[in-house]
Amino acid sequence: MLRWLNQHRYALGVAFRRLRNQPFSSLCNILVISLSLAVPIVVAAVLDTARPVISQLPVSAEVTLYLDLSAPPEAARKISAELQRAHAEEIESLEIVTREQALQLLRSRPAWSDALAVLPDNPLPDAIVITLRQHPEIAQTTDRLSKQWRELDLVDAVQVDSAWVQRLQALLDFLGIGLWMLAMGVAVVVLATVFNTVRLQALTQREEIAIARLVGATESFVRRPFLYLGALTGLLSSVLAVTIAWAALQPLGTAINRLANSYGTELPLHLPDGVSLILAGIVVAILGSLSARWSVYRNTHF
């Protein structure tokens, strides 16, 4: 056991020396990987901040049915009663807004009062405002009912007032998928960068490896420092990536908060939780080690 620990301690020391002996090359490789890692960290921070805010928005859809101008006055009450009977389990509340009520509401607003004063007749139709019950499939239900209600007699138009919330949620889901694809791209960057770094290291130390083999060094003894080199490169890149992401979130958070404050809310950007960052760093280190193992296996057969 002690011998095994000494071998790994020696390999780790060799990996540190190789990083130190080529500072410019090592720094460039670490910087390339860290910049690639910082992008998904920033995106994840934005998504983690936005999702709780979106989940708190009222997503109970409000559907407004506008009747034809030629519809009789009792049409709104008849249609409302039919809808209440046919969709009692899906409708939470229903309100009729008559033409006169809508006209009085607009006249109470200074921006519309002068324009409405010159009109000879009331141009507004009767409307039925329907609030649907909240449930996980509210978007599908709203779409189905709105299409069905457009086919009703005397209904001229149907408007879904909270569809933007569903679109925003769909956008967040799309960004979440994009984040996973971005993470896969970053993994490829890590593998390619570490593979090329170890390949150059193996070719540079060609004579040293050959001499080590002549004096009885095993393949695992020769390759172990390269594996630690890949793992160290991934680990140092992860630490630098978190630092870069934290620095990038400061001005970005200020700008987003300024926008959120204009809507009366707050969106404090913060890094993902520490456990996620540590696990991500371990994964990157493992990817670096695997890439180094692959590279040293392909480039030390001489």
C-alpha positions as CSV (number, residue, x, y, z in Angstrom):
1,M,0.0,0.0,0.0
2,L,2.8,2.4,0.9
3,R,4.6,1.6,-2.3
4,W,1.4,2.3,-4.3
5,L,0.9,5.7,-2.6
6,N,4.6,6.6,-3.2
7,Q,4.2,5.8,-6.9
8,H,1.1,8.0,-7.2
9,R,2.8,10.8,-5.2
10,Y,5.7,10.6,-7.5
11,A,3.4,10.7,-10.6
12,L,1.6,13.7,-9.2
13,G,4.9,15.5,-8.6
14,V,6.0,14.8,-12.1
15,A,2.7,16.2,-13.5
16,F,3.1,19.4,-11.5
17,R,6.7,19.8,-12.7
18,R,5.6,19.4,-16.3
19,L,3.0,22.1,-15.9
20,R,5.6,24.4,-14.3
21,N,8.3,23.7,-16.8
22,Q,6.0,24.9,-19.7
23,P,4.1,27.7,-18.1
24,F,3.0,29.5,-21.3
25,S,1.7,26.3,-23.0
26,S,0.0,25.1,-19.8
27,L,-1.6,28.5,-19.2
28,C,-3.0,28.7,-22.7
29,N,-4.5,25.2,-22.5
30,I,-6.0,25.9,-19.1
31,L,-7.4,29.2,-20.4
32,V,-9.0,27.7,-23.4
33,I,-10.7,25.0,-21.4
34,S,-11.8,27.4,-18.6
35,L,-13.3,29.9,-21.1
36,S,-15.3,27.0,-22.7
37,L,-16.4,25.9,-19.2
38,A,-17.4,29.4,-18.1
39,V,-20.1,29.8,-20.8
40,P,-22.4,26.9,-19.6
41,I,-21.8,28.0,-16.0
42,V,-23.1,31.5,-16.8
43,V,-26.0,30.1,-18.8
44,A,-26.9,27.7,-15.9
45,A,-26.8,30.7,-13.5
46,V,-29.3,32.6,-15.7
47,L,-31.6,29.6,-16.0
48,D,-31.4,28.9,-12.2
49,T,-32.4,32.5,-11.5
50,A,-35.2,32.7,-14.1
51,R,-37.0,29.4,-13.4
52,P,-38.2,30.3,-9.9
53,V,-39.5,33.6,-11.1
54,I,-41.3,32.1,-14.0
55,S,-42.8,29.4,-11.8
56,Q,-44.3,32.2,-9.6
57,L,-46.0,33.9,-12.5
58,P,-49.8,33.4,-12.7
59,V,-50.2,30.9,-15.5
60,S,-53.9,30.3,-15.2
61,A,-55.0,31.1,-18.8
62,E,-57.5,33.9,-19.3
63,V,-59.4,33.4,-22.6
64,T,-61.6,36.3,-23.9
65,L,-64.3,35.6,-26.5
66,Y,-65.4,38.6,-28.6
67,L,-68.8,38.3,-30.1
68,D,-70.0,39.7,-33.4
69,L,-71.3,43.2,-33.4
70,S,-74.5,41.9,-34.9
71,A,-75.0,39.5,-31.9
72,P,-78.2,40.1,-29.9
73,P,-77.8,41.4,-26.3
74,E,-78.8,38.0,-24.8
75,A,-76.3,36.1,-26.9
76,A,-73.5,36.6,-24.3
77,R,-75.6,35.1,-21.5
78,K,-76.7,32.1,-23.6
79,I,-73.1,31.3,-24.7
80,S,-71.8,31.8,-21.2
81,A,-74.4,29.4,-19.8
82,E,-73.6,26.8,-22.5
83,L,-69.9,27.0,-21.8
84,Q,-70.4,26.7,-18.1
85,R,-72.4,23.6,-18.5
86,A,-70.1,22.0,-21.1
87,H,-66.7,22.9,-19.4
88,A,-67.6,23.1,-15.7
89,E,-64.5,21.2,-14.7
90,E,-62.1,23.4,-16.7
91,I,-63.6,26.8,-16.2
92,E,-62.7,28.5,-12.9
93,S,-64.7,31.7,-13.4
94,L,-66.6,33.5,-16.2
95,E,-67.5,37.2,-16.6
96,I,-69.5,39.0,-19.2
97,V,-68.4,42.4,-20.3
98,T,-71.1,44.2,-22.3
99,R,-70.5,46.7,-25.0
100,E,-71.7,49.5,-22.7
101,Q,-69.4,48.5,-19.9
102,A,-66.4,48.3,-22.2
103,L,-67.2,51.7,-23.7
104,Q,-67.6,53.3,-20.3
105,L,-64.2,51.8,-19.2
106,L,-62.5,53.3,-22.3
107,R,-64.1,56.6,-21.8
108,S,-62.8,56.8,-18.3
109,R,-59.3,56.8,-19.7
110,P,-58.1,60.2,-21.0
111,A,-56.1,58.6,-23.9
112,W,-59.3,57.2,-25.4
113,S,-62.1,59.6,-24.3
114,D,-61.5,62.2,-27.1
115,A,-61.2,59.5,-29.8
116,L,-64.5,57.8,-28.7
117,A,-66.3,61.1,-28.5
118,V,-66.2,61.6,-32.3
119,L,-67.6,58.1,-33.1
120,P,-71.3,57.9,-33.9
121,D,-71.8,54.4,-32.6
122,N,-70.3,52.0,-30.1
123,P,-67.6,50.0,-32.0
124,L,-66.9,47.6,-29.1
125,P,-68.5,44.1,-29.0
126,D,-69.8,42.1,-26.1
127,A,-67.1,39.9,-24.5
128,I,-66.9,36.9,-22.3
129,V,-63.8,36.6,-20.1
130,I,-63.1,33.0,-19.0
131,T,-60.4,32.0,-16.5
132,L,-59.4,28.4,-16.7
133,R,-58.5,26.2,-13.7
134,Q,-54.7,25.8,-13.1
135,H,-53.3,22.4,-13.8
136,P,-50.0,21.0,-15.3
137,E,-51.4,20.8,-18.8
138,I,-52.9,24.2,-18.9
139,A,-51.2,25.2,-22.2
140,Q,-52.6,22.2,-24.1
141,T,-56.1,22.7,-22.5
142,T,-56.0,26.4,-23.4
143,D,-55.0,25.7,-27.0
144,R,-57.7,23.0,-27.4
145,L,-60.5,25.1,-25.9
146,S,-59.6,28.3,-27.8
147,K,-59.7,26.4,-31.1
148,Q,-63.0,24.9,-30.2
149,W,-64.6,28.2,-29.1
150,R,-63.5,29.9,-32.3
151,E,-66.0,27.7,-34.1
152,L,-68.9,28.8,-32.0
153,D,-71.7,30.8,-33.7
154,L,-71.6,34.6,-33.0
155,V,-68.0,34.4,-31.8
156,D,-65.9,36.7,-33.9
157,A,-62.4,36.3,-32.2
158,V,-60.7,34.5,-29.3
159,Q,-57.8,35.9,-27.4
160,V,-55.5,34.0,-24.9
161,D,-54.1,36.7,-22.6
162,S,-51.5,34.6,-20.7
163,A,-50.1,32.7,-23.7
164,W,-46.8,34.6,-23.3
165,V,-46.1,32.8,-20.0
166,Q,-46.3,29.5,-21.8
167,R,-44.0,30.8,-24.5
168,L,-41.6,32.0,-21.9
169,Q,-41.6,28.6,-20.2
170,A,-41.1,26.9,-23.6
171,L,-38.1,29.2,-24.2
172,L,-36.6,28.2,-20.9
173,D,-37.0,24.6,-21.7
174,F,-35.4,25.2,-25.0
175,L,-32.5,26.9,-23.3
176,G,-32.2,24.0,-20.9
177,I,-31.7,21.6,-23.8
178,G,-29.3,24.0,-25.4
179,L,-27.3,24.0,-22.2
180,W,-26.9,20.3,-22.3
181,M,-25.8,20.4,-25.9
182,L,-23.4,23.2,-24.9
183,A,-22.0,21.0,-22.1
184,M,-21.4,18.2,-24.6
185,G,-19.5,20.6,-26.8
186,V,-17.4,21.7,-23.9
187,A,-16.6,18.1,-23.1
188,V,-15.3,17.7,-26.7
189,V,-13.2,20.8,-26.2
190,V,-11.7,19.3,-23.0
191,L,-11.0,16.0,-24.6
192,A,-9.4,17.5,-27.7
193,T,-7.3,20.1,-25.7
194,V,-5.9,17.5,-23.2
195,F,-5.4,14.9,-25.9
196,N,-3.2,17.3,-27.9
197,T,-1.4,18.5,-24.8
198,V,-0.5,15.0,-23.7
199,R,0.5,14.1,-27.2
200,L,3.0,16.9,-27.4
201,Q,4.3,16.1,-24.0
202,A,4.8,12.4,-25.0
203,L,6.6,13.3,-28.2
204,T,8.8,15.9,-26.4
205,Q,9.8,13.3,-23.8
206,R,10.3,10.5,-26.3
207,E,13.9,9.8,-25.2
208,E,13.1,10.0,-21.5
209,I,10.3,7.4,-21.9
210,A,12.5,5.1,-23.9
211,I,15.3,5.2,-21.3
212,A,12.8,4.6,-18.5
213,R,11.6,1.5,-20.3
214,L,15.2,0.2,-20.8
215,V,15.8,0.3,-17.0
216,G,12.6,-1.6,-16.3
217,A,9.8,0.9,-15.9
218,T,6.4,-0.5,-16.4
219,E,3.8,1.0,-18.8
220,S,1.6,2.1,-16.0
221,F,4.6,3.9,-14.3
222,V,5.4,5.7,-17.6
223,R,1.8,6.7,-18.3
224,R,0.6,7.6,-14.8
225,P,2.2,11.1,-14.8
226,F,0.3,11.9,-18.0
227,L,-3.0,10.8,-16.5
228,Y,-2.4,13.2,-13.6
229,L,-1.4,15.9,-16.0
230,G,-4.8,15.6,-17.8
231,A,-6.7,15.5,-14.5
232,L,-4.8,18.5,-13.1
233,T,-5.4,20.5,-16.3
234,G,-9.1,19.8,-16.0
235,L,-9.2,20.6,-12.3
236,L,-7.3,23.9,-12.6
237,S,-9.5,24.8,-15.6
238,S,-12.6,24.2,-13.6
239,V,-11.4,26.5,-10.8
240,L,-10.5,29.2,-13.2
241,A,-13.8,28.8,-15.1
242,V,-15.8,29.4,-11.9
243,T,-13.8,32.5,-11.2
244,I,-14.4,33.8,-14.8
245,A,-18.1,33.0,-14.5
246,W,-18.4,34.8,-11.2
247,A,-16.6,37.9,-12.6
248,A,-18.9,37.8,-15.7
249,L,-22.1,37.6,-13.6
250,Q,-21.3,40.8,-11.7
251,P,-21.9,43.3,-14.6
252,L,-24.5,41.0,-16.1
253,G,-26.4,40.8,-12.8
254,T,-26.4,44.6,-12.5
255,A,-27.8,45.0,-16.0
256,I,-30.6,42.4,-15.4
257,N,-31.5,43.8,-12.1
258,R,-31.9,47.2,-13.6
259,L,-34.3,45.8,-16.1
260,A,-36.1,43.7,-13.5
261,N,-36.5,46.7,-11.2
262,S,-38.4,48.5,-13.9
263,Y,-41.0,45.7,-13.7
264,G,-41.1,45.8,-9.9
265,T,-39.2,42.6,-9.3
266,E,-35.6,41.4,-8.7
267,L,-33.5,38.8,-10.5
268,P,-30.3,38.3,-8.4
269,L,-27.8,36.3,-10.5
270,H,-25.7,33.8,-8.6
271,L,-23.5,30.8,-9.4
272,P,-25.0,27.3,-9.3
273,D,-24.8,25.6,-5.9
274,G,-21.4,24.4,-4.7
275,V,-22.2,20.7,-4.9
276,S,-23.0,21.1,-8.6
277,L,-19.8,23.0,-9.3
278,I,-17.7,20.5,-7.4
279,L,-19.3,17.6,-9.3
280,A,-18.7,19.4,-12.6
281,G,-15.1,19.9,-11.7
282,I,-14.7,16.2,-10.9
283,V,-16.3,15.3,-14.2
284,V,-13.9,17.6,-16.1
285,A,-10.9,16.2,-14.2
286,I,-12.1,12.6,-15.1
287,L,-12.6,13.7,-18.8
288,G,-9.1,15.1,-18.8
289,S,-7.6,12.0,-17.3
290,L,-9.5,9.7,-19.8
291,S,-8.3,11.9,-22.7
292,A,-4.8,11.8,-21.4
293,R,-4.9,8.0,-21.1
294,W,-6.2,7.7,-24.7
295,S,-3.5,10.1,-26.0
296,V,-0.6,8.5,-24.1
297,Y,-1.7,5.0,-25.2
298,R,-1.7,6.1,-28.9
299,N,1.6,8.1,-28.7
300,T,4.0,6.1,-26.6
301,H,4.2,3.0,-28.8
302,F,7.8,3.6,-30.0
